[in-house]
Amino acid sequence: MKKGPTGKERYISYGLYSLYDVTGEIRKAEEAAAREPKLPEIDAAMLAYIKAYQQLAPLITRAERYYDRKDYRDDNLAEGKALHEQMVPAAKAFLEQRARVDAMMRVYKTALDAQELAAIEQREGKSVRWVVRNVMINARSVIDLMPTNEKPIVDLKAFDAAVAGYARAIREMADFKDRNPGKSLFMDSQASSWLGKLRDFSE
């Protein structure tokens, strides 16, 4: 990362992966940021995230084509080194903006989940739908706090609180099943479906 490419890398011929076309997604995000209701902090963070991507993406595309054509054999990696010097700070800025957006959206999503759960309870009481949704929301809270390559250190206090919340949700589900044995099969199938989605998400 500090020195840049030397030409002696074992897998240099692999180059870089090409990027997906996200023009449509960017347009939708920009349109959403301009609509009501305004979310000033999230809107600004998303636009900064888009800008960081737009500064990094052309560099990756240039590098991908450069290595795919094996131009480094002709210029002694001159362009590869120049691209590296530009890509490293651009990538760092992009990752910082992505982390900022992720953190904000996690807080926002938590608030939305709480509102959704309250709305279900108001309409139906602590129904099958409420119980299953409660388990899934709390399971996602645990998954969000698990260690990742980007964040290998876990906030144990927050993680313990999330696990405790998940345990309460599981107990509520078990109590519901005991009180409503006829609804258990439906609830189990719903929970299994959501747990499958959560496993996919965590992977």
Backbone as JSON, one array per atom type, in Angstrom:
{
  "sequence": "MKKGPTGKERYISYGLYSLYDVTGEIRKAEEAAAREPKLPEIDAAMLAYIKAYQQLAPLITRAERYYDRKDYRDDNLAEGKALHEQMVPAAKAFLEQRARVDAMMRVYKTALDAQELAAIEQREGKSVRWVVRNVMINARSVIDLMPTNEKPIVDLKAFDAAVAGYARAIREMADFKDRNPGKSLFMDSQASSWLGKLRDFSE",
  "N": [[0.82, -1.21, 0.0], [1.96, 1.24, 0.7], [4.19, 1.53, -1.0], [3.26, 0.99, -3.54], [2.58, -0.67, -6.76], [5.06, -2.98, -7.96], [5.64, -4.62, -10.05], [6.51, -7.1, -9.59], [4.65, -8.55, -8.35], [2.89, -11.49, -7.53], [0.34, -12.04, -8.55], [-0.19, -10.08, -10.45], [-1.15, -10.06, -13.04], [-3.8, -10.59, -12.77], [-5.05, -8.24, -12.28], [-7.6, -5.75, -11.73], [-11.02, -6.03, -10.62], [-13.79, -5.27, -12.73], [-16.15, -2.58, -12.38], [-19.61, -2.52, -11.4], [-22.32, -1.03, -13.19], [-23.68, 1.63, -11.67], [-25.22, 3.79, -12.17], [-28.0, 4.2, -12.25], [-28.75, 3.65, -9.59], [-27.4, 5.68, -8.25], [-28.7, 7.93, -9.29], [-31.31, 7.55, -8.28], [-30.78, 7.72, -5.53], [-29.87, 10.36, -5.31], [-32.18, 11.71, -6.11], [-33.89, 10.95, -4.06], [-32.67, 12.18, -1.88], [-33.3, 14.77, -2.38], [-35.98, 14.95, -1.99], [-38.93, 15.41, 0.11], [-39.72, 13.69, 3.19], [-37.16, 15.79, 4.55], [-33.95, 14.63, 5.52], [-31.54, 15.89, 6.87], [-28.82, 15.29, 7.83], [-28.38, 12.6, 7.06], [-28.98, 12.79, 4.32], [-26.95, 14.55, 3.46], [-24.7, 13.02, 4.1], [-25.08, 10.83, 2.41], [-24.89, 12.03, -0.13], [-22.25, 12.89, -0.02], [-21.01, 10.43, 0.1], [-21.69, 9.39, -2.42], [-20.28, 11.22, -4.01], [-17.65, 10.61, -3.25], [-17.48, 8.04, -4.26], [-17.75, 8.58, -6.99], [-15.37, 9.86, -7.49], [-13.52, 7.88, -7.01], [-14.26, 5.66, -8.63], [-13.7, 6.13, -11.51], [-10.92, 5.94, -11.49], [-10.48, 3.32, -10.71], [-11.62, 2.02, -12.9], [-9.91, 2.88, -14.95], [-7.54, 1.68, -14.05], [-8.27, -1.0, -14.1], [-8.57, -1.48, -16.86], [-6.0, -0.89, -17.69], [-4.4, -2.89, -16.46], [-5.67, -5.12, -17.49], [-5.07, -4.93, -20.2], [-2.46, -5.32, -19.98], [-0.62, -3.25, -20.02], [1.36, -2.48, -18.32], [3.6, -3.82, -18.93], [4.77, -2.43, -20.94], [5.29, 0.19, -20.1], [6.83, 0.05, -17.87], [5.42, 0.01, -15.5], [4.69, 2.65, -14.99], [2.25, 4.11, -15.28], [0.67, 2.54, -13.67], [1.79, 2.97, -11.12], [1.29, 5.7, -10.85], [-1.5, 5.72, -10.88], [-1.96, 4.27, -8.57], [-1.09, 6.03, -6.56], [-3.08, 7.91, -6.7], [-5.37, 6.41, -6.23], [-5.24, 5.33, -3.64], [-5.67, 7.42, -1.58], [-8.22, 8.18, -2.51], [-9.69, 5.85, -2.24], [-9.54, 5.52, 0.51], [-11.0, 7.76, 1.38], [-13.48, 7.1, 0.28], [-14.14, 4.72, 1.7], [-14.31, 5.73, 4.27], [-16.52, 7.45, 4.03], [-18.45, 5.59, 3.37], [-18.57, 4.06, 5.73], [-19.52, 6.02, 7.44], [-22.09, 6.55, 6.37], [-23.23, 3.98, 6.69], [-23.28, 3.75, 9.5], [-25.05, 5.84, 10.2], [-27.38, 5.02, 8.85], [-27.92, 2.67, 10.15], [-28.69, 3.5, 12.7], [-30.96, 4.98, 11.97], [-32.52, 2.97, 10.79], [-32.98, 1.36, 13.0], [-34.68, 2.98, 14.51], [-36.86, 3.08, 12.74], [-37.61, 0.39, 12.74], [-38.51, 0.12, 15.37], [-40.74, 1.79, 15.29], [-42.28, 0.43, 13.42], [-42.77, -1.97, 14.77], [-44.24, -1.04, 16.94], [-46.48, -0.08, 15.59], [-47.58, -2.44, 14.55], [-48.26, -3.72, 16.94], [-50.17, -1.95, 17.9], [-52.2, -2.27, 16.0], [-52.7, -5.06, 16.02], [-52.1, -6.14, 18.45], [-49.83, -8.16, 20.43], [-49.23, -10.07, 18.24], [-48.81, -12.98, 16.04], [-47.36, -11.95, 13.89], [-46.16, -9.74, 15.14], [-44.55, -10.99, 17.1], [-42.75, -12.57, 15.57], [-41.55, -10.57, 14.02], [-40.36, -9.07, 16.02], [-38.43, -10.86, 17.0], [-36.78, -11.06, 14.73], [-35.89, -8.42, 14.36], [-34.37, -8.04, 16.67], [-32.5, -10.05, 16.32], [-31.12, -9.11, 14.1], [-29.93, -6.89, 15.23], [-28.01, -8.06, 16.83], [-26.39, -9.32, 14.89], [-25.46, -7.08, 13.49], [-23.6, -6.08, 15.24], [-21.59, -7.88, 15.39], [-18.16, -9.02, 14.95], [-16.22, -7.84, 12.15], [-14.18, -7.76, 9.16], [-13.58, -5.09, 8.75], [-14.24, -4.01, 11.23], [-12.92, -5.47, 13.61], [-12.9, -5.46, 16.38], [-15.11, -5.83, 19.02], [-17.77, -4.01, 20.48], [-18.32, -4.76, 23.55], [-20.16, -4.13, 25.58], [-22.36, -3.02, 24.21], [-22.88, -5.22, 22.58], [-23.54, -7.23, 24.43], [-25.89, -6.11, 25.42], [-27.48, -6.22, 23.12], [-27.64, -8.99, 22.72], [-29.0, -9.69, 25.04], [-31.44, -8.44, 24.52], [-32.24, -9.94, 22.32], [-32.5, -12.44, 23.53], [-34.69, -11.92, 25.22], [-36.65, -11.52, 23.28], [-36.79, -14.07, 22.16], [-37.74, -15.5, 24.36], [-40.26, -14.33, 24.57], [-41.36, -15.25, 22.2], [-41.4, -17.99, 22.71], [-43.17, -18.07, 24.87], [-45.48, -17.15, 23.61], [-45.95, -19.23, 21.83], [-46.55, -21.25, 23.64], [-48.96, -20.3, 24.64], [-50.49, -20.22, 22.36], [-50.79, -22.75, 20.74], [-51.8, -23.61, 18.25], [-50.92, -21.79, 16.41], [-48.27, -22.08, 16.13], [-46.89, -23.48, 14.08], [-47.14, -21.86, 11.78], [-45.83, -19.6, 12.72], [-43.26, -20.6, 13.19], [-42.47, -21.2, 10.58], [-42.42, -18.67, 9.45], [-40.44, -17.46, 11.01], [-38.25, -19.08, 10.35], [-37.94, -18.44, 7.66], [-37.21, -15.7, 7.83], [-34.88, -15.93, 9.36], [-33.28, -17.31, 7.58], [-32.88, -15.3, 5.67], [-31.47, -13.5, 7.23], [-29.14, -14.95, 7.73], [-28.06, -15.05, 5.16], [-27.65, -12.33, 4.85], [-25.73, -11.81, 6.83], [-23.59, -13.24, 5.89]],
  "CA": [[0.0, 0.0, 0.0], [2.81, 2.43, 0.78], [5.11, 1.62, -2.14], [2.58, 0.83, -4.83], [2.97, -1.88, -7.49], [6.47, -3.07, -8.35], [5.76, -5.49, -11.22], [6.94, -8.43, -9.14], [3.54, -9.19, -7.64], [2.6, -12.82, -8.07], [-0.93, -12.06, -9.25], [-0.4, -8.78, -11.11], [-1.9, -10.24, -14.28], [-5.23, -10.66, -12.44], [-5.56, -6.88, -12.37], [-8.71, -5.37, -10.86], [-12.35, -6.36, -11.12], [-14.53, -4.13, -13.27], [-17.23, -2.13, -11.52], [-20.97, -2.55, -11.93], [-22.9, 0.27, -13.53], [-24.62, 2.03, -10.62], [-25.77, 5.1, -12.54], [-29.41, 4.25, -11.84], [-28.83, 3.72, -8.14], [-26.97, 7.02, -7.85], [-29.78, 8.86, -9.64], [-32.39, 7.36, -7.31], [-30.34, 8.24, -4.23], [-29.86, 11.83, -5.4], [-33.57, 12.16, -6.13], [-34.45, 10.74, -2.71], [-32.09, 13.2, -1.0], [-33.92, 16.06, -2.68], [-37.41, 14.89, -1.68], [-39.4, 15.45, 1.49], [-39.21, 14.54, 4.27], [-35.72, 15.97, 4.55], [-33.13, 14.06, 6.59], [-30.35, 16.67, 6.51], [-27.53, 14.64, 8.08], [-28.28, 11.41, 6.22], [-28.93, 13.24, 2.93], [-25.61, 15.09, 3.21], [-23.75, 11.92, 4.14], [-25.26, 10.02, 1.2], [-24.35, 12.76, -1.26], [-20.78, 12.84, 0.11], [-20.66, 9.04, -0.25], [-21.77, 9.32, -3.88], [-19.17, 12.0, -4.55], [-16.42, 9.85, -3.03], [-17.5, 6.94, -5.23], [-17.53, 9.12, -8.34], [-13.96, 10.2, -7.61], [-12.74, 6.64, -7.01], [-14.65, 4.72, -9.69], [-12.95, 6.26, -12.77], [-9.55, 5.48, -11.28], [-10.53, 1.85, -10.74], [-11.89, 1.63, -14.29], [-8.65, 3.07, -15.69], [-6.58, 0.67, -13.6], [-8.74, -2.31, -14.59], [-8.23, -1.58, -18.28], [-4.53, -0.85, -17.78], [-3.87, -4.21, -16.13], [-6.26, -6.09, -18.41], [-4.31, -4.84, -21.46], [-1.05, -5.59, -19.62], [0.19, -2.1, -20.43], [2.49, -2.33, -17.39], [4.79, -4.43, -19.55], [5.34, -1.47, -21.9], [5.71, 1.47, -19.5], [7.55, -0.22, -16.62], [4.46, 0.3, -14.42], [4.61, 4.09, -14.7], [0.86, 4.51, -15.05], [0.18, 1.79, -12.51], [2.24, 3.66, -9.91], [0.57, 6.97, -10.79], [-2.87, 5.41, -10.48], [-1.93, 3.85, -7.16], [-0.97, 7.23, -5.72], [-4.38, 8.59, -6.69], [-6.42, 5.52, -5.75], [-5.19, 5.07, -2.2], [-6.46, 8.41, -0.82], [-9.61, 8.17, -2.96], [-10.32, 4.67, -1.62], [-9.67, 5.8, 1.94], [-12.13, 8.68, 1.52], [-14.7, 6.35, -0.04], [-14.45, 3.81, 2.81], [-14.73, 6.55, 5.41], [-17.88, 7.91, 3.77], [-19.34, 4.42, 3.45], [-18.74, 3.74, 7.15], [-20.37, 7.07, 8.01], [-23.47, 6.29, 5.93], [-23.69, 2.75, 7.33], [-23.58, 4.03, 10.91], [-26.27, 6.66, 10.26], [-28.52, 4.24, 8.4], [-28.21, 1.67, 11.18], [-29.47, 4.2, 13.72], [-32.24, 5.32, 11.38], [-33.27, 1.72, 10.61], [-33.4, 0.92, 14.33], [-35.85, 3.78, 14.85], [-37.96, 2.64, 11.88], [-38.04, -0.93, 13.23], [-39.28, 0.34, 16.59], [-42.03, 2.35, 14.88], [-43.04, -0.64, 12.76], [-43.21, -2.91, 15.8], [-45.3, -0.37, 17.7], [-47.67, 0.0, 14.72], [-48.17, -3.78, 14.51], [-48.88, -3.98, 18.24], [-51.37, -1.13, 18.0], [-53.23, -2.85, 15.13], [-52.99, -6.48, 16.21], [-51.59, -6.64, 19.72], [-48.6, -8.94, 20.25], [-49.69, -11.15, 17.38], [-47.76, -13.78, 15.41], [-46.52, -11.04, 13.11], [-45.36, -8.95, 16.09], [-43.56, -11.85, 17.75], [-41.72, -12.93, 14.59], [-40.8, -9.36, 13.67], [-39.56, -8.72, 17.2], [-37.26, -11.75, 17.01], [-35.9, -10.73, 13.61], [-35.26, -7.12, 14.62], [-33.34, -8.22, 17.69], [-31.43, -10.87, 15.74], [-30.33, -8.23, 13.24], [-29.13, -6.04, 16.11], [-26.84, -8.85, 17.23], [-25.55, -9.51, 13.7], [-24.82, -5.81, 13.16], [-22.52, -5.78, 16.19], [-20.57, -8.94, 15.34], [-16.91, -8.54, 14.35], [-16.02, -7.93, 10.71], [-12.82, -7.41, 8.77], [-13.41, -3.65, 8.96], [-14.35, -3.73, 12.66], [-12.68, -6.73, 14.3], [-13.07, -5.31, 17.82], [-16.54, -5.74, 19.33], [-18.2, -3.24, 21.65], [-18.94, -5.83, 24.34], [-21.32, -3.62, 26.32], [-23.47, -2.95, 23.25], [-23.16, -6.58, 22.12], [-24.26, -7.91, 25.51], [-27.26, -5.56, 25.47], [-28.2, -6.75, 21.96], [-27.9, -10.41, 22.99], [-30.05, -9.73, 26.06], [-32.68, -8.11, 23.82], [-32.59, -11.09, 21.49], [-32.96, -13.49, 24.44], [-36.05, -11.56, 25.63], [-37.53, -11.76, 22.14], [-36.96, -15.52, 22.04], [-38.63, -15.92, 25.44], [-41.61, -13.91, 24.22], [-41.84, -16.16, 21.17], [-41.71, -19.27, 23.36], [-44.41, -17.88, 25.66], [-46.58, -17.06, 22.66], [-46.21, -20.59, 21.32], [-47.22, -22.01, 24.69], [-50.33, -19.81, 24.77], [-51.2, -20.36, 21.09], [-50.16, -23.88, 20.04], [-52.28, -23.74, 16.88], [-50.24, -20.84, 15.54], [-46.83, -22.29, 16.21], [-46.32, -23.92, 12.81], [-47.03, -20.68, 10.93], [-44.8, -18.72, 13.27], [-41.95, -21.22, 12.96], [-42.11, -21.07, 9.16], [-42.07, -17.28, 9.24], [-39.15, -17.22, 11.66], [-37.22, -19.76, 9.56], [-37.73, -17.64, 6.46], [-36.45, -14.49, 8.18], [-33.54, -16.33, 9.8], [-32.52, -17.59, 6.36], [-32.47, -14.01, 5.1], [-30.44, -12.92, 8.1], [-27.88, -15.67, 7.5], [-27.55, -14.54, 3.89], [-27.19, -10.95, 5.09], [-24.5, -11.83, 7.64], [-22.5, -13.78, 5.07]],
  "C": [[0.86, 1.26, 0.0], [3.65, 2.62, -0.49], [4.41, 1.6, -3.49], [3.09, -0.4, -5.55], [4.43, -1.83, -7.94], [6.65, -3.85, -9.64], [6.16, -6.9, -10.86], [5.82, -9.17, -8.4], [3.16, -10.5, -8.33], [1.35, -12.84, -8.94], [-1.21, -10.77, -10.0], [-1.24, -8.92, -12.37], [-3.41, -10.34, -14.02], [-5.86, -9.27, -12.53], [-6.62, -6.57, -11.34], [-10.02, -5.83, -11.47], [-13.01, -5.11, -11.67], [-15.71, -3.82, -12.36], [-18.58, -2.31, -12.2], [-21.41, -1.13, -12.27], [-23.95, 0.62, -12.48], [-25.21, 3.41, -10.9], [-27.21, 5.25, -12.07], [-29.57, 4.39, -10.34], [-28.43, 5.11, -7.63], [-28.07, 8.04, -8.13], [-30.92, 8.76, -8.63], [-32.02, 7.92, -5.94], [-30.33, 9.76, -4.22], [-31.27, 12.39, -5.4], [-34.2, 12.03, -4.75], [-33.93, 11.8, -1.74], [-32.74, 14.56, -1.2], [-35.4, 16.11, -2.3], [-37.68, 15.1, -0.19], [-39.79, 14.03, 1.91], [-37.68, 14.62, 4.23], [-35.09, 15.27, 5.76], [-31.74, 14.67, 6.41], [-29.02, 15.93, 6.68], [-27.34, 13.43, 7.17], [-28.19, 11.8, 4.75], [-27.53, 13.74, 2.57], [-24.57, 13.98, 3.18], [-23.85, 11.06, 2.88], [-24.68, 10.72, -0.02], [-22.82, 12.79, -1.22], [-20.25, 11.45, -0.25], [-20.66, 8.87, -1.77], [-20.59, 10.05, -4.51], [-17.86, 11.24, -4.4], [-16.33, 8.67, -4.01], [-17.17, 7.45, -6.63], [-16.09, 9.56, -8.55], [-13.09, 8.94, -7.69], [-13.01, 5.77, -8.23], [-13.88, 4.9, -10.99], [-11.51, 5.78, -12.66], [-9.5, 3.96, -11.33], [-10.74, 1.35, -12.16], [-10.62, 1.77, -15.13], [-7.64, 1.98, -15.33], [-6.97, -0.72, -14.12], [-8.37, -2.51, -16.05], [-6.71, -1.64, -18.48], [-3.95, -2.24, -17.52], [-4.43, -5.29, -17.06], [-5.5, -6.11, -19.74], [-2.83, -5.17, -21.25], [-0.11, -4.47, -20.11], [1.4, -1.9, -19.53], [3.76, -2.95, -17.95], [5.52, -3.43, -20.45], [5.88, -0.2, -21.24], [6.42, 1.3, -18.16], [6.72, 0.22, -15.41], [4.32, 1.78, -14.09], [3.17, 4.51, -14.4], [0.27, 3.79, -13.84], [0.56, 2.47, -11.2], [1.5, 4.99, -9.74], [-0.87, 6.75, -10.34], [-2.94, 5.02, -9.01], [-1.9, 5.05, -6.23], [-2.3, 7.99, -5.65], [-5.47, 7.73, -6.04], [-6.42, 5.35, -4.24], [-5.95, 6.13, -1.4], [-7.92, 8.43, -1.22], [-10.36, 7.0, -2.33], [-10.52, 4.89, -0.13], [-10.86, 6.72, 2.2], [-13.46, 7.97, 1.28], [-15.1, 5.46, 1.14], [-14.9, 4.57, 4.05], [-16.17, 7.03, 5.24], [-18.86, 6.74, 3.85], [-19.61, 4.05, 4.91], [-19.66, 4.75, 7.83], [-21.83, 6.84, 7.65], [-24.02, 5.05, 6.62], [-24.1, 2.99, 8.78], [-24.88, 4.83, 11.05], [-27.5, 5.84, 9.89], [-28.9, 3.17, 9.43], [-29.06, 2.29, 12.29], [-30.88, 4.5, 13.21], [-33.13, 4.07, 11.23], [-33.77, 1.2, 11.95], [-34.66, 1.67, 14.76], [-37.07, 3.36, 14.02], [-38.51, 1.29, 12.35], [-38.91, -0.78, 14.47], [-40.66, 0.88, 16.26], [-42.9, 1.27, 14.25], [-43.6, -1.61, 13.78], [-44.36, -2.32, 16.62], [-46.59, -0.31, 16.89], [-48.36, -1.36, 14.65], [-48.89, -4.08, 15.82], [-50.17, -3.18, 18.4], [-52.52, -1.72, 17.18], [-53.68, -4.23, 15.6], [-52.69, -6.99, 17.61], [-50.29, -7.4, 19.46], [-48.95, -10.23, 19.53], [-48.5, -11.98, 16.89], [-46.8, -12.86, 14.66], [-45.6, -10.23, 14.03], [-44.24, -9.78, 16.68], [-42.41, -12.18, 16.8], [-40.88, -11.71, 14.24], [-39.89, -8.92, 14.81], [-38.29, -9.57, 17.28], [-36.28, -11.34, 15.92], [-35.17, -9.4, 13.82], [-34.12, -7.27, 15.62], [-32.19, -9.1, 17.19], [-30.52, -10.02, 14.87], [-29.43, -7.32, 14.08], [-27.87, -6.77, 16.55], [-25.87, -8.99, 16.07], [-24.78, -8.23, 13.37], [-23.62, -5.51, 14.05], [-21.43, -6.85, 16.2], [-19.31, -8.43, 14.64], [-16.86, -8.77, 12.85], [-14.57, -7.61, 10.41], [-12.55, -5.93, 9.02], [-13.43, -3.28, 10.43], [-14.16, -5.02, 13.46], [-12.9, -6.67, 15.81], [-14.54, -5.02, 18.12], [-16.74, -4.85, 20.56], [-18.99, -4.2, 22.54], [-20.17, -5.36, 25.1], [-22.54, -3.58, 25.4], [-23.87, -4.34, 22.78], [-23.95, -7.35, 23.17], [-25.7, -7.42, 25.6], [-28.09, -6.11, 24.32], [-28.56, -8.22, 22.17], [-29.01, -10.56, 24.02], [-31.42, -9.41, 25.43], [-33.17, -9.27, 22.97], [-33.14, -12.23, 22.37], [-34.38, -13.2, 24.93], [-37.05, -11.84, 24.51], [-37.81, -13.25, 21.96], [-37.9, -16.04, 23.13], [-40.08, -15.52, 25.15], [-42.2, -14.81, 23.15], [-42.23, -17.5, 21.78], [-42.99, -19.17, 24.17], [-45.63, -17.82, 24.74], [-46.95, -18.44, 22.14], [-46.92, -21.44, 22.36], [-48.68, -21.6, 24.82], [-51.17, -20.07, 23.51], [-50.6, -21.51, 20.28], [-50.59, -24.02, 18.59], [-51.57, -22.84, 15.91], [-48.74, -21.07, 15.44], [-46.22, -22.63, 14.86], [-46.12, -22.72, 11.88], [-45.89, -19.79, 11.41], [-43.41, -19.3, 13.03], [-41.52, -21.05, 11.51], [-41.71, -19.64, 8.85], [-40.69, -16.97, 9.81], [-38.02, -17.86, 10.86], [-36.89, -18.97, 8.3], [-36.88, -16.41, 6.76], [-35.04, -14.84, 8.62], [-32.66, -16.68, 8.61], [-32.02, -16.32, 5.71], [-31.36, -13.37, 5.92], [-29.09, -13.62, 7.92], [-27.25, -15.2, 6.2], [-26.95, -13.16, 4.07], [-25.85, -10.96, 5.82], [-23.32, -12.36, 6.85], [-22.02, -12.76, 4.06]]
}
